Amino acid sequence: MLDCFREIWLADFEFHAPPGERPTALCLVAREHRSGRTIRLWGDELATEAAPFPVDEGALFVAYYASAELGCCLSLGWQLPARVLDLYAEFSCKTSGLPIPCGRGLLGALTYHGLDAIDATDKAEMRDLAIRGGPFTSAEAAALLDYCESDVVALDKLLPAMAPKLDLPRALLRGRYMAAAARIEWAGTPIDTETLADLREAWPTIKTKLIAEVDADYGVYVPTGSTLDASTPHGAAVFATAEECGIDPYRLQDALEMLWREERDAHREVDGAVRDARKATGLTANRIAKIEDAGGDHSAVPHLDAKARELAAQLPALGLGRGYRSGESANSEDPAAGLWQLLREPSHRTSRTDPALMRRAAELVVATGDDVASRQLSFSAARFGEYLTRSRIPWPHLPSGALDLSDNAFRQMARQFPAIAPLRELRYSLSQLRLNDLAVGADGRNRCLLSAFASRTGRNQPSNARFIFGPSVWLRGLIQPAPGRAVAYLDWCQQEFGIAAALSGDARMADAYSSGDPYLAFAKQAGAVPADATKQTHAAERERFKVCALAVQYGMAETSLAAALGQTEAHARDLLRLHRETYPRFWRWSQAAVDHAMLHGYLETVFGWRVHV
């Protein structure tokens, strides 16, 4: 089918694109597939009014992950090719659901088809060089151009290997979408950068205060890095003192640690001098005790007086006076008696559980206040387990025996135990919000790779951290058009239900969708609520039928549906029966799709995206 094109151009750019910025093209290599004619352009050579290859409908533009190359065309002001074939999209479509030993990149596609490829280490080095940006030496420029051409040569090998199995009309549709994705990435989303900067600066404080407010009902967050354990004697003492004084145990632990270190540091020099004196004299606390038990004292140790005078001069931290210095006569000080007193006591040990130290730490916390904004807090699985035990909430476990702390587990358990809902919302929001990763360019626009066709089902998979639509919905308030401009934010209500109705041809399901509230309509069609029921009068019933309708479309069986509803399996089984009886044509269509997958090993959409099963 490729014979319908007058020319076939394979192209690759190297470019520099810091987070949030539009790409800056560094070089281009393009090769015409049939003739082998090759174009190599570097830097200023790219400053032309039009692309150096034809872009009309009679020419085919071939690339691997074409939105990157098309973004470079946009940065140069070139018209985009009318016909685009993206071998990344086609390789992803061909292998979706199958194991790919070397990944979906160009190297992976070449390896999959048994073709030679550039060494992965060399490829990483050249990619890092492009990411670094200029200025480049002449040697670096030549290396980047050669690397760029090696990718084009690889494409020239890959195209004939993949061409026999290409579904060209649909492949060109996917190429057309890659051009649209390039325009979306080029345009970006306008962001209120001043508010974003304020939010980034204040976020650690906001986050910590938010945790403290929600966690007041749970007690499952602890200072990051804390090892405070209530099951140990030290931990039990800290918690007991904190409860007695009405203060946070982790603040008490911090204050106690600070005071303990001060005490330790204050005695460090003296303790070291005492150790050296014991070594020099051989007098341990036990030996001195034996001498005293026998009725002796320091005078019973031969030459101790002279040794003590030497140590007094060598180790002033002992506090024994100036001691004996060469050329001086003995003075009236008695360093031997002082040394004896120092060595007869066991070495100083400052204990973290010392009651006096604990009391001082508690007084310090009370005096300075419990400044939660100064702490970084982390979720504690151990503390959460204690909360579940106190609250008598049965929680799912992983095969390892550990608590299942996934968002899916929290979401399902929050339906059964509403008290969990605020904690689940907090954990989800914190996990999604990494404000410093949000990619915003100097022009105030959020841009990131949309990762088109990256998911198993062919959807986009942009980074949740870099994309404004990835984190919690409230963050979209940062979207702000320029003065005199507007942004329309559109969503398709109950899209999955409508698509299922259309593809299955189920008239009753189509009627439910047309009503505007298919979930309440399902409940009415099943006879579970009266015909005049509304979302307000029968909210609980509508929610159950909504969960059931969505569960059916994602293949959920009665056990999982029961968990999602927080109901018994018998209740879930009854809901599934009602769905089958209400929408029999949908179920025949759905079962036919399953049968096809089991017989042929794949499912395929009307636009040719294939998923192997």
Salt bridges, closest charged atoms under 4 A:
ASP56 OD1 - ARG6 NH2 2.94
GLU57 OE1 - ARG83 NH2 3.68
GLU90 OE2 - ARG174 NE 2.90
GLU140 OE2 - ARG132 NH1 3.10
ASP146 OD1 - ARG40 NH1 3.22
GLU149 OE2 - ARG31 NH2 3.75
GLU149 OE1 - ARG40 NH1 2.50
ASP151 OD1 - LYS123 NZ 3.09
ASP156 OD2 - ARG31 NH1 3.47
ASP156 OD1 - HIS33 ND1 2.54
ASP167 OD2 - ARG170 NH1 3.08
GLU244 OE2 - ARG359 NH2 3.37
ASP248 OD2 - ARG375 NH1 3.05
GLU257 OE2 - ARG261 NH2 2.96
GLU257 OE1 - ARG352 NE 3.03
GLU263 OE2 - ARG360 NH1 3.29
ASP265 OD1 - ARG264 NH2 3.48
ASP265 OD1 - ARG268 NH2 3.19
GLU292 OE1 - ARG344 NH2 2.90
ASP305 OD2 - ARG309 NE 3.42
GLU310 OE1 - LYS307 NZ 3.81
GLU328 OE1 - ARG322 NH2 3.50
ASP334 OD2 - HIS298 NE2 3.96
GLU345 OE2 - ARG344 NH1 3.41
ASP370 OD1 - ARG251 NE 3.51
ASP370 OD1 - ARG375 NH2 3.37
GLU386 OE1 - ARG383 NE 3.79
ASP407 OD2 - ARG411 NH1 3.18
ASP407 OD2 - ARG424 NH2 2.85
GLU425 OE1 - ARG424 NH1 4.00
ASP437 OD2 - ARG434 NE 3.29
ASP443 OD2 - ARG447 NH2 2.64
ASP517 OD2 - ARG542 NE 2.92
GLU558 OE2 - ARG573 NH1 2.78
ASP574 OD1 - ARG577 NH2 2.46
GLU581 OE2 - ARG577 NH1 3.10
GLU604 OE2 - ARG610 NH2 3.10
